[in-house]
Amino acid sequence: MSDQSTLVIETTEKDKSHKHYLIPPSVARAGLSKLHIKGIKLHVYNDHIFVATHIAGGVFCKVCSFLIPRKFGKQGYMCRDCNMVVHKPCHCRLPPESLCPSSTFHSLEIVSVHEKKQATKRE
């Protein structure tokens, strides 16, 4: 987890809709298991919404131009809007002018984890 990118957890509700929870860096470093929120980790940087994924061999990182090695596990990040592929550490080294051209980030309804805790306490 990078302090330079924003971590959002995307959950799928029973009605198949999606909820997005903003995770503060201090909570992410402490561990997400305490939150009891299960879902897809989205790493947001420069309006790119990166998701950890397994990358097929022969793909080059768009930031450092080095080959992303083919190995087991999720070894790279892919922007789910523009399909940019980068190494995990490279996702927060994009130049400032490298905004996602087809970003859907601003259309997401994001709830702060603190708001979720308060709503749960009120119920």
Rosetta silent file (secondary structure, phi, psi, omega in degrees, C-alpha in Angstrom):
SEQUENCE: MSDQSTLVIETTEKDKSHKHYLIPPSVARAGLSKLHIKGIKLHVYNDHIFVATHIAGGVFCKVCSFLIPRKFGKQGYMCRDCNMVVHKPCHCRLPPESLCPSSTFHSLEIVSVHEKKQATKRE
SCORE:     score description
SCORE:     0.000 S_00000001
   1 L     0.000  128.991  179.306    0.000    0.000    0.000 S_00000001
   2 L  -101.235  137.039  175.681    1.398    3.368   -1.011 S_00000001
   3 L   -69.185  -14.675 -178.104    0.687    6.549    0.939 S_00000001
   4 L   -85.674  -19.474  177.754    0.704    8.331   -2.416 S_00000001
   5 L  -107.712  163.452 -178.701   -2.266    6.456   -3.849 S_00000001
   6 E  -102.202  130.673  179.021   -5.780    6.207   -2.466 S_00000001
   7 E   -97.680  126.298  177.200   -7.126    2.820   -1.415 S_00000001
   8 E  -127.265  134.555  176.047  -10.808    2.159   -2.071 S_00000001
   9 E  -101.622  126.061  178.314  -12.548   -1.165   -1.393 S_00000001
  10 E  -101.690  120.115  178.967  -15.314   -2.069   -3.857 S_00000001
  11 E  -111.419  153.977  175.136  -17.951   -4.412   -2.445 S_00000001
  12 E  -106.898  122.247 -178.256  -20.860   -6.101   -4.205 S_00000001
  13 L   -83.192  173.174 -178.513  -24.123   -5.842   -2.294 S_00000001
  14 L   -61.114  -32.058  179.380  -26.951   -8.412   -2.289 S_00000001
  15 L   -86.060   13.684  177.752  -28.813   -6.445   -4.977 S_00000001
  16 L    72.363    6.924  175.026  -25.653   -6.633   -7.183 S_00000001
  17 L   -81.586  166.308 -178.934  -24.928   -2.919   -6.749 S_00000001
  18 E  -112.526  140.773  171.846  -21.443   -1.755   -5.762 S_00000001
  19 E  -117.823  146.903 -178.197  -20.386    0.230   -2.726 S_00000001
  20 E  -123.431  126.818 -178.168  -17.018    1.948   -2.453 S_00000001
  21 E  -115.062  123.226  176.446  -15.264    2.535    0.861 S_00000001
  22 E   -78.377  123.940 -178.140  -12.381    4.996    1.213 S_00000001
  23 E  -105.116  116.740  177.795   -9.696    3.471    3.421 S_00000001
  24 L   -63.195  148.328 -179.092   -7.448    5.958    5.248 S_00000001
  25 H   -55.741  -37.444 -179.310   -3.689    5.174    4.962 S_00000001
  26 H   -64.249  -37.326  178.851   -3.372    4.611    8.719 S_00000001
  27 H   -71.244  -40.607 -179.769   -6.113    1.952    8.610 S_00000001
  28 H   -63.013  -40.058  179.509   -4.614    0.283    5.522 S_00000001
  29 H   -68.606  -34.609 -178.992   -1.203    0.014    7.225 S_00000001
  30 H   -72.620  -25.470  179.044   -2.773   -1.438   10.390 S_00000001
  31 L   121.611  133.509 -176.581   -4.556   -4.137    8.398 S_00000001
  32 H   -82.460  -15.596 -175.701   -7.882   -4.391    6.599 S_00000001
  33 H   -62.802  -27.640 -179.451   -9.020   -7.572    8.354 S_00000001
  34 H   -70.689  -20.925 -177.376  -10.234   -5.552   11.357 S_00000001
  35 H   -79.410  -22.735 -177.034  -12.698   -3.649    9.165 S_00000001
  36 L    59.944   36.450  174.628  -14.654   -6.735    8.094 S_00000001
  37 L  -113.469  118.367  179.530  -15.036   -5.270    4.597 S_00000001
  38 L  -111.113  134.227  179.542  -14.412   -7.791    1.853 S_00000001
  39 L   173.900 -165.481 -178.623  -14.095   -6.729   -1.748 S_00000001
  40 E   -89.410  130.453  177.028  -11.790   -5.664   -4.532 S_00000001
  41 E   -81.208  123.651  176.054   -8.934   -3.327   -3.637 S_00000001
  42 E  -110.311  127.252  178.413   -8.812   -0.339   -5.977 S_00000001
  43 E  -106.531  111.934 -173.316   -5.655    1.779   -5.951 S_00000001
  44 E  -102.191  127.005  177.280   -6.491    5.248   -7.283 S_00000001
  45 E  -152.029  130.375 -178.622   -3.771    7.537   -8.620 S_00000001
  46 L    52.300   40.391 -178.700   -4.043   10.330  -11.246 S_00000001
  47 L    66.590    1.304  172.638   -7.669    9.289  -11.812 S_00000001
  48 E   -80.210  137.985  175.334   -6.489    5.789  -12.825 S_00000001
  49 E  -108.255   97.073 -176.234   -8.293    3.014  -10.947 S_00000001
  50 E   -88.820  138.830  176.654   -5.672    0.274  -10.671 S_00000001
  51 E  -125.247  133.470  176.994   -6.558   -3.315   -9.800 S_00000001
  52 E   -65.404  133.549 -176.930   -3.944   -5.966   -8.982 S_00000001
  53 E  -151.304  160.244  173.575   -3.988   -8.605  -11.691 S_00000001
  54 L   -79.574  127.041 -176.990   -2.026  -11.451  -13.240 S_00000001
  55 L  -104.479  131.619  176.004   -0.219  -10.079  -16.293 S_00000001
  56 L   -66.544  153.240 -179.078    0.529  -12.263  -19.302 S_00000001
  57 L   -63.402  155.189  177.042    4.174  -12.470  -20.318 S_00000001
  58 L    85.131   15.676 -179.905    5.671  -10.004  -22.779 S_00000001
  59 E  -105.788  135.833 -179.426    3.977   -6.863  -21.370 S_00000001
  60 E  -102.984  142.095  177.556    6.014   -3.753  -20.620 S_00000001
  61 L   -67.191  133.627 -179.028    5.316   -1.321  -17.779 S_00000001
  62 L   -75.055  -11.256 -179.812    4.053    2.043  -19.099 S_00000001
  63 L   -95.411  -56.001 -174.541    6.027    3.921  -16.416 S_00000001
  64 L   -98.572  -10.168  179.219    9.508    2.365  -16.330 S_00000001
  65 L    68.071   10.752  175.236    9.358    0.526  -19.701 S_00000001
  66 L   -87.889  154.388  178.930   10.753   -2.675  -18.155 S_00000001
  67 E   -66.353  136.323  173.637    9.204   -6.056  -18.842 S_00000001
  68 E   -86.574  116.181 -173.447    6.684   -7.262  -16.260 S_00000001
  69 L   -67.567  146.931  176.294    7.899  -10.791  -15.474 S_00000001
  70 L   -85.570  118.706  177.752    5.580  -13.722  -15.876 S_00000001
  71 L  -155.738  175.682 -179.476    5.192  -15.455  -12.520 S_00000001
  72 L   -70.480  151.218  176.486    2.541  -16.771  -10.170 S_00000001
  73 L    91.263 -177.727 -179.750    0.251  -14.335   -8.416 S_00000001
  74 L   -93.749   99.069 -172.238   -0.865  -10.832   -9.204 S_00000001
  75 L  -100.758    2.658  179.907    2.357   -9.137  -10.217 S_00000001
  76 E  -147.938  170.204  175.415    1.027   -5.963  -11.829 S_00000001
  77 E  -113.033  140.823  175.678   -1.658   -3.311  -11.750 S_00000001
  78 E  -126.167  132.391  175.346   -4.039   -2.600  -14.608 S_00000001
  79 E   -72.242  126.060 -176.329   -6.214    0.483  -14.866 S_00000001
  80 L   -78.285   -7.123  177.648   -9.721   -0.821  -15.285 S_00000001
  81 L   -97.290  -43.786 -176.754  -10.760    2.226  -17.324 S_00000001
  82 L  -114.610   -0.710  177.889   -7.908    2.642  -19.848 S_00000001
  83 L    65.263   21.564  174.305   -6.125   -0.754  -19.422 S_00000001
  84 L   -64.682  135.846 -178.841   -2.733    0.834  -18.643 S_00000001
  85 E  -114.432  131.064 -179.306   -0.414   -1.864  -17.225 S_00000001
  86 E  -142.411  160.868  169.056    2.292   -1.057  -14.659 S_00000001
  87 E   -66.328  154.182  177.973    4.418   -2.731  -12.000 S_00000001
  88 L   -54.898  -48.588 -178.737    2.876   -2.466   -8.523 S_00000001
  89 L   -69.765  -19.062 -176.680    5.551   -0.026   -7.274 S_00000001
  90 L   -83.300  -14.207 -173.326    5.314    2.038  -10.473 S_00000001
  91 H   -62.227  -28.170 -179.997    1.599    2.896  -10.196 S_00000001
  92 H  -100.458   15.665  175.549    2.320    5.921   -7.988 S_00000001
  93 H  -111.711   15.156  176.101    5.229    7.127  -10.130 S_00000001
  94 L   -65.147  142.401  176.610    3.093    8.234  -13.066 S_00000001
  95 L   -65.871  151.429 -176.624    3.883   11.779  -14.158 S_00000001
  96 L   -56.736  -28.938 -178.729    1.264   14.369  -13.079 S_00000001
  97 L   -81.261   -2.134 -177.746    0.172   14.940  -16.671 S_00000001
  98 L   -91.992   61.127  177.148   -0.648   11.242  -17.107 S_00000001
  99 L   -77.095  150.676  178.558   -4.324   11.416  -16.120 S_00000001
 100 L   -69.068  123.461 -177.168   -6.608    8.562  -17.113 S_00000001
 101 L   -71.640  -19.831 -177.281   -8.397    9.631  -20.330 S_00000001
 102 L  -127.619   37.967 -174.850  -11.489    7.515  -19.619 S_00000001
 103 L   -65.432  138.833  173.554  -11.666    7.647  -15.811 S_00000001
 104 L  -109.409    8.394 -175.262  -14.866    6.702  -13.999 S_00000001
 105 H   -57.935  -42.940 -175.695  -13.434    7.630  -10.589 S_00000001
 106 H   -71.369  -12.862  177.649  -15.456   10.831  -10.206 S_00000001
 107 H   -92.395   -6.318  179.314  -18.722    8.956  -10.799 S_00000001
 108 L   -75.893  138.128  172.591  -18.136    6.538   -7.894 S_00000001
 109 L   -91.277  110.263 -172.922  -20.132    7.121   -4.726 S_00000001
 110 E  -109.321  131.889  178.402  -17.478    6.744   -2.042 S_00000001
 111 E  -108.982  132.583  176.348  -18.191    6.328    1.666 S_00000001
 112 E   -70.686  144.310  178.632  -15.485    7.036    4.219 S_00000001
 113 H   -59.408  -36.038  179.297  -14.729    4.122    6.547 S_00000001
 114 H   -63.372  -38.443  177.074  -15.311    6.499    9.488 S_00000001
 115 H   -64.788  -38.748  179.874  -18.821    7.255    8.148 S_00000001
 116 H   -63.886  -43.573  179.805  -19.517    3.514    7.881 S_00000001
 117 H   -62.663  -42.246 -179.143  -18.474    2.942   11.518 S_00000001
 118 H   -66.366  -40.972  179.405  -20.694    5.805   12.718 S_00000001
 119 H   -63.627  -38.373  179.328  -23.690    4.562   10.697 S_00000001
 120 H   -66.908  -38.511 -179.566  -23.236    1.073   12.172 S_00000001
 121 H   -67.487  -32.765 -178.520  -23.127    2.461   15.740 S_00000001
 122 H   -71.506  -28.448 -174.644  -26.375    4.406   15.208 S_00000001
 123 L   -74.561    0.000    0.000  -28.346    1.336   14.084 S_00000001
